[in-house]
Amino acid sequence: SGTPFKLIEPGGLGRELLTPEKIVFINCPGNLDPIGLEMLEAFVNSGGFLFTTDWALKHVIEPGFPGTLRYNGNETGDEVVRVEIDSKEDPFLKSLIGEGDDPQWWIEGSSFPIEVLEKDRVEVLVRSKEVKDRYGESPIFACFNHGEGKVYHMISHFYLQRTETRTERH
């Protein structure tokens, strides 16, 4: 799409200049060194936008943004689940889900269920009753403000959403 980007290995994040107008995506597993984690927290605090997936819950969110979200200790199976949208007004979510959709989400095997620790601070945007029944927590996609910035976290991997679905309509 012509959007400029820079791909950085996790160990190199601490050497990058992270300014608030940037967006940082941390894919699973998100193994950052302590300097990179500290810089990432400062980046979000000063107005940056952070998007993390799956195991980054344990490796980035828990140590870098304590008291918000955590891994509940269960691991998922490999499955497609029905999800419910809690926040139809979130601008990022609006770009993904259309009116009248019956959204499905691929939960990759060994994904980390998301436990919300600070319910007044964290907004759950997408949840799944199926995931709650099987693994103890319903959040699929959640966000919270941190300083001047914002953090989004999702279970599984955004770029790996499956092309196989439950019905022909999906």
ChimeraX attribute file (.defattr): number of C-alpha atoms within 10 A of each C-alpha:
attribute: neighborCount
match mode: 1-to-1
recipient: residues
	/A:1	3
	/A:2	4
	/A:3	4
	/A:4	5
	/A:5	9
	/A:6	6
	/A:7	9
	/A:8	11
	/A:9	11
	/A:10	16
	/A:11	15
	/A:12	13
	/A:13	19
	/A:14	17
	/A:15	11
	/A:16	11
	/A:17	10
	/A:18	18
	/A:19	14
	/A:20	17
	/A:21	11
	/A:22	15
	/A:23	17
	/A:24	19
	/A:25	15
	/A:26	21
	/A:27	18
	/A:28	19
	/A:29	16
	/A:30	22
	/A:31	18
	/A:32	20
	/A:33	15
	/A:34	14
	/A:35	13
	/A:36	20
	/A:37	23
	/A:38	15
	/A:39	18
	/A:40	24
	/A:41	21
	/A:42	19
	/A:43	25
	/A:44	25
	/A:45	18
	/A:46	18
	/A:47	19
	/A:48	23
	/A:49	23
	/A:50	20
	/A:51	16
	/A:52	25
	/A:53	25
	/A:54	27
	/A:55	24
	/A:56	24
	/A:57	27
	/A:58	21
	/A:59	19
	/A:60	26
	/A:61	24
	/A:62	15
	/A:63	15
	/A:64	19
	/A:65	18
	/A:66	12
	/A:67	14
	/A:68	20
	/A:69	22
	/A:70	22
	/A:71	21
	/A:72	15
	/A:73	12
	/A:74	15
	/A:75	15
	/A:76	17
	/A:77	14
	/A:78	13
	/A:79	13
	/A:80	18
	/A:81	17
	/A:82	15
	/A:83	21
	/A:84	17
	/A:85	16
	/A:86	15
	/A:87	14
	/A:88	14
	/A:89	9
	/A:90	11
	/A:91	9
	/A:92	10
	/A:93	15
	/A:94	12
	/A:95	8
	/A:96	8
	/A:97	13
	/A:98	11
	/A:99	7
	/A:100	6
	/A:101	9
	/A:102	13
	/A:103	15
	/A:104	17
	/A:105	21
	/A:106	21
	/A:107	24
	/A:108	20
	/A:109	12
	/A:110	14
	/A:111	21
	/A:112	27
	/A:113	28
	/A:114	29
	/A:115	19
	/A:116	21
	/A:117	13
	/A:118	13
	/A:119	13
	/A:120	9
	/A:121	14
	/A:122	17
	/A:123	18
	/A:124	22
	/A:125	20
	/A:126	20
	/A:127	21
	/A:128	19
	/A:129	16
	/A:130	15
	/A:131	22
	/A:132	15
	/A:133	10
	/A:134	13
	/A:135	18
	/A:136	16
	/A:137	21
	/A:138	22
	/A:139	25
	/A:140	26
	/A:141	23
	/A:142	21
	/A:143	20
	/A:144	20
	/A:145	17
	/A:146	20
	/A:147	14
	/A:148	13
	/A:149	19
	/A:150	18
	/A:151	21
	/A:152	21
	/A:153	24
	/A:154	24
	/A:155	25
	/A:156	27
	/A:157	19
	/A:158	14
	/A:159	8
	/A:160	10
	/A:161	15
	/A:162	15
	/A:163	7
	/A:164	10
	/A:165	15
	/A:166	10
	/A:167	6
	/A:168	6
	/A:169	7
	/A:170	11
